[in-house]
Amino acid sequence: MRRANPRKKAAQHENYVRELLYRRGAELVIRSGGSYGPADLVAFFPDERLIWLVQVKYVGDKLTEREREALKNLEGSYEVVAVVAKREREGWVFLPI
């Protein structure tokens, strides 16, 4: 019997949680698939003016101390800025929306 690819299984769980966040009222959910960053998903709830950084745990529910610290350091540390990346002759530029 073949074992499921751990990355594929993780992606399935992240996509499932992504759908749950949409049902909960998120307007946009971004999956950071395959990253080793502190958040697997970033969910935007405009009605509450909230952004959730979500770490998906499908085996166990404990965050490591390092994961917990990384998420807490991100919480409330940033201003949100929406930009568009545009290709120009000189290269790519980032423009505020």
Backbone hydrogen bonds, N-H to C=O, Kabsch-Sander energy under -0.5 kcal/mol:
donor,donor_aa,acceptor,acceptor_aa,energy
9,K,5,N,-2.6
10,A,6,P,-2.5
11,A,7,R,-2.4
12,Q,8,K,-2.1
13,H,9,K,-2.1
14,E,10,A,-2.7
15,N,11,A,-2.6
16,Y,12,Q,-2.0
17,V,13,H,-2.6
18,R,14,E,-2.3
19,E,15,N,-1.9
20,L,16,Y,-1.9
21,L,17,V,-2.3
22,Y,18,R,-1.9
23,R,19,E,-2.3
24,R,20,L,-1.5
25,G,22,Y,-1.4
26,A,21,L,-2.4
27,E,44,F,-2.8
28,L,44,F,-1.0
30,I,42,V,-2.9
32,S,30,I,-0.5
32,S,40,D,-3.1
33,G,31,R,-0.9
35,S,32,S,-1.7
40,D,54,V,-2.3
41,L,54,V,-2.3
42,V,30,I,-2.3
43,A,52,W,-2.5
44,F,28,L,-3.0
45,F,43,A,-0.5
45,F,50,L,-3.1
48,E,45,F,-0.6
49,R,45,F,-0.9
50,L,45,F,-2.2
52,W,43,A,-2.9
54,V,41,L,-3.1
54,V,52,W,-0.6
55,Q,53,L,-0.5
56,V,54,V,-0.6
57,K,55,Q,-0.5
58,Y,56,V,-0.6
68,R,64,T,-2.7
69,E,65,E,-2.5
70,A,66,R,-2.3
71,L,67,E,-2.4
72,K,68,R,-2.5
73,N,69,E,-2.3
74,L,70,A,-1.3
75,E,71,L,-1.8
77,S,74,L,-2.0
83,V,81,V,-0.5
84,V,95,L,-2.7
86,K,84,V,-0.5
86,K,93,V,-2.9
88,E,91,G,-2.6
91,G,88,E,-1.4
93,V,86,K,-2.5
95,L,84,V,-2.7
95,L,93,V,-0.5
97,I,82,A,-1.9
